[in-house]
Amino acid sequence: MKPLRVLYVSHALPPTDQPLASVGGMQRVSEELNAALSAHPDVQLSTLLLRAPWKEVHRRVIPFLVRLWRDIPRVVEREQIDVVLFYSTVTAALAVPLRRRLRALGARTAVIPNGLDVTTPFPPYQWFVPRLFAAMDRVLPISRATGEECLARGAAPARVQVVPCGVDVSRFPPVGDRAATRRALLEGLGLALPDDALLLCSVGRHVRRKGFAWFVDRVMPRLPPDVHYLLAGEGPMTPEIRSAVERNGVGDRVHLLGRIPEEELVRLYRGADLFVMPNVPVPGDMEGFGVVMLEAGLCGLPVLAARLEGIQDVVAEGRNGHLLPAEDVGAFVEAVLRYRSDRAALAALSETSARYVRETFSWRAVAERYVEVLREG
């Protein structure tokens, strides 16, 4: 079988000298997908990439798109590209004016919608999105929820195929002594807690849809004193989260860690007991997937997550965690208390979580799925 010649186009890659562990989810996924396709034995990969710190992308993306207008047809013709794969609808916007030219050169087009790049509630942009989908041969959303948003905006059902995000399993080798890691975690945080304390954790940008403020305000006050919540990250909702902590008097059990380095992140995943993804619905601001749940799962950390949007494609009920009704205080409290009282069940779910994520979401498996779909035409 001849190699599949792919041109990968993305504006969402970090600088080569920036550690991948320090970048946000979108940039990390784009970089890791680039590496996975490059390593695939049946892919001949060419790339047109914008590498920039995330805070500078908005300033550099317009000049990048102008260069792409010139460079994409050139690379397609020179490398005899079979498929131009756009990461996100931002770069894929060029498929509209370039459609006829690319088809004349024999190249198909595919786009990977991530969620917010589809739902952003800006009227001129929403007018354009259906035209973008009409220009694509393949629409490859990262979750069923993102796919539904694409269909709602005119994407042809026959062209839509969900392909999930992957995770770099080499970043999270098998867990060794979890008890020792837990002790190191607590010592590093300056916390002296009983051995049987239940540690919940969350990781992510503090924005409303993540539900961190809701969880602190509504769930933590109903949990016993030996249940602690470690929350990593920061963002515009951090002041509201702090207010919820103070208002409910849970400052001794809710620990805001801020942004943490990779080493501490891995220690958090391996030292905690349950990962919490308590998202709440926010119109126009969907959760496209949730890579942090894959990272946690690889470290043997089961997930308690809201049954909402792209989260539902990450959590397989009873295999790497549980899906709970969004904003259902009782359901979250009950799930936490279940594993607080049954540590054997928690240990068993920890083992299956790591195995399920490794087998289902490794980049090797995900890249193979991309190749299968892109070969279908």
Phi, psi and omega in degrees: 000130182287152180298148173276119183269112187242134169256114182263123184240122182210141175260004193243051176243145179281163174301151183295336181267005179261123180304133183297331181295340185264001184259166180286173187299316184295315179294320180295315181297317180298316179296315182290326175295318177304314180293321182293319179292323179297326182276349183290130185294340182257013182240132170253105192258131167244154184222148167229106192231141170258117177252119182198151171304143186304324182291346180255354185301316183300330181279329185264347189290325181295309175302325178296315179296324178297317178294324180297323178308320180277319192279326184301308180299325179297313181293319179302315181289315184293317184265001181052054185294138175274317185222132169263117183254113180264127175270105181087160182285349180297303179288330181293346177304332181289344179294336181293303179288337182266000189306306184296320182294318181293319179294325177296332178274359177085016182258136173270167180233147177215148181229147178249093176287136184258346181131281182294334178288353175258320191264353182313119188277062177246111190311313179298324179293316179295331174294325185279327187306313178301326179290325176297312181297326179295336182273353185263143172277330178222138174240117189241072181296154184277354178203164178296323180296317176295322177299321178296324177293324177294315179298321180295341180252022169098001177297134181291127182307323182292341181264351185266128177217120181285130172230119187286169170288161176244182178218143180280103185293339180290339177289337186229075178297166184309142182291136176267246182275097183296325180296319179292321178296321178298316179298319179294322178299309183294323178296318180295330179272355181070032182250130175252098184240153177298154181299331184265009176296141178265123183256116172263150176214156173220151179223130177160169177290138183279083175238164189300318186296338180291337175077012182296317180297319178299316183296316179294321185283324189251327186264311184304321179297340181264002179260153183296164183297340182269009176257119182246152184235118179255118186241113179261148179115179178202173181160187185296338180271359182303315178300321179292325177295316178299321179296320179295322177299310182293318183298324183262000178062040182246025181297338179276354183235348177249120187242109180273116188266347185068197177284134184237150179288168184304314182301317180288327177298314179298320178295323177296311179302320186274342182261342179277176182253322182219140174262134184246129177236079191269044186305152175236150181289132176227115182306131178079002183224077187270159173267106185291328182205270181124067183297331181301332178290329175290317178300314179298315181299320178300330179272012177078027182252106179295156186248136166249112190227153175291137177282083191210132168050221186292346178303326185295342179272352181263319186264119174261117188309122176080356181256314174231017177149203184221142173262130184237152179302133180300137177062026177260097184302312183300320181294318179292317179299314181298318181294319178296314182295328178301312183277342171295323183267345182232082183288336177293318177295324178295317179296320179294318180292328177299316180294315181291329179298311181298317181293316182297313182295318181298318184282330188263325191240012175298150181297331178299315180291320182291318178299322178298322178294318177302315181297318179301313183292318182291331176289334182293340178085000000 
